[in-house]
Amino acid sequence: MVVGYLQYQHKKKKLKEMNLGELLVGFLRFYGSEFNHEQLGISIIGDGSLYKKSTPDQCLSIENPQDQDIDLGKSARQYNNVVKAFQHASDLLRYTPAPLSELIFLYPDRKPKKAVI
């Protein structure tokens, strides 16, 4: 899915303009809200593409680059829950007014403890 998203952004000529934070939020937004997994599948062969499924269903469809007859996403269970989690994470990162440090740490005024080795 990550490779497919990076190929998708590369085709839109936006990949070089995006930093890692934008790529993360974009990945979460794309697979959480924009990508229609019931109608489309993901191929990373060559430059990658999204393809229309022959039979629409609830399953994620990812084409195996070694053997196009094998669907790597077929075994993914409860993918709708994954979509909801991606959408929720995207919304948190895009719309929460707090700095990221406050989202990560329960007590933002405390510095994280260093690991003792």
C-alpha positions in Angstrom: 0.0 0.0 0.0 2.9 2.4 0.8 4.6 1.7 -2.5 1.3 2.1 -4.3 0.7 5.5 -2.7 4.3 6.7 -3.4 3.8 5.7 -7.1 0.5 7.5 -7.2 2.0 10.7 -5.8 5.0 10.3 -8.2 2.6 10.2 -11.2 0.9 13.4 -9.9 4.4 15.0 -9.9 3.9 15.9 -6.2 6.3 13.4 -4.5 9.4 15.7 -4.6 7.4 18.5 -3.1 6.2 16.6 -0.1 8.0 16.1 3.3 7.6 12.9 5.3 4.8 14.4 7.5 2.8 15.3 4.4 3.3 11.9 2.9 2.1 10.2 6.1 -1.0 12.3 6.4 -1.6 12.0 2.6 -1.3 8.2 2.9 -3.8 8.0 5.8 -6.2 10.4 4.0 -5.9 8.6 0.6 -6.6 5.1 2.0 -8.9 6.4 4.7 -11.2 8.5 2.6 -10.3 8.7 -1.1 -9.4 5.2 -2.3 -12.5 3.1 -3.1 -11.3 -0.4 -2.2 -14.7 -1.9 -3.2 -14.2 -0.8 -6.9 -10.4 -0.5 -7.3 -7.3 -2.6 -6.7 -3.6 -1.7 -6.3 -0.9 -2.7 -8.7 2.8 -1.8 -8.1 4.0 -3.4 -11.3 6.1 -1.0 -13.3 5.1 2.6 -12.4 2.1 1.2 -10.5 -1.6 1.9 -11.1 -5.0 1.6 -9.7 -7.2 -0.9 -11.6 -10.9 -1.5 -11.7 -11.8 -4.8 -10.1 -13.7 -7.3 -12.3 -16.1 -8.0 -9.4 -16.7 -5.2 -6.8 -16.4 -6.5 -3.2 -15.5 -5.5 0.3 -12.0 -6.9 0.1 -8.7 -5.1 -0.4 -7.1 -6.1 -3.7 -3.3 -5.9 -4.2 -1.8 -7.4 -7.3 1.2 -9.6 -6.7 4.1 -8.2 -8.7 5.5 -11.8 -9.2 2.3 -13.4 -10.3 -0.6 -11.2 -11.4 -3.1 -14.0 -10.8 -2.5 -13.9 -7.0 -4.3 -11.2 -5.0 -2.2 -10.3 -2.0 -5.0 -8.4 -0.3 -7.5 -11.2 -0.5 -6.5 -12.5 2.9 -6.9 -9.1 4.7 -9.7 -9.3 7.2 -11.8 -6.5 8.6 -10.3 -4.0 6.1 -13.2 -1.7 6.8 -11.9 -1.3 10.3 -8.5 -0.4 8.9 -10.0 2.2 6.7 -11.8 3.8 9.7 -8.5 3.8 11.6 -6.7 5.5 8.7 -9.4 8.1 8.5 -9.4 8.7 12.2 -5.6 9.1 12.3 -5.7 11.4 9.3 -8.3 13.6 11.0 -6.3 13.7 14.2 -3.2 14.8 12.5 -4.9 17.3 10.2 -7.4 18.9 12.5 -6.1 18.8 16.0 -4.9 22.2 17.0 -2.4 20.9 19.6 1.3 20.5 18.6 2.3 16.9 17.8 4.3 16.7 21.1 1.0 17.1 23.0 -0.6 14.4 21.0 2.3 12.0 21.7 2.9 12.6 25.4 0.2 12.6 28.0 2.1 15.3 29.9 3.5 17.6 27.3 5.4 19.8 29.8 7.5 16.7 30.8 10.3 15.6 28.7 10.3 11.9 27.8 12.6 9.8 30.0 15.7 8.5 28.4 16.0 4.7 28.1 18.4 3.2 30.6 20.7 0.6 29.0 
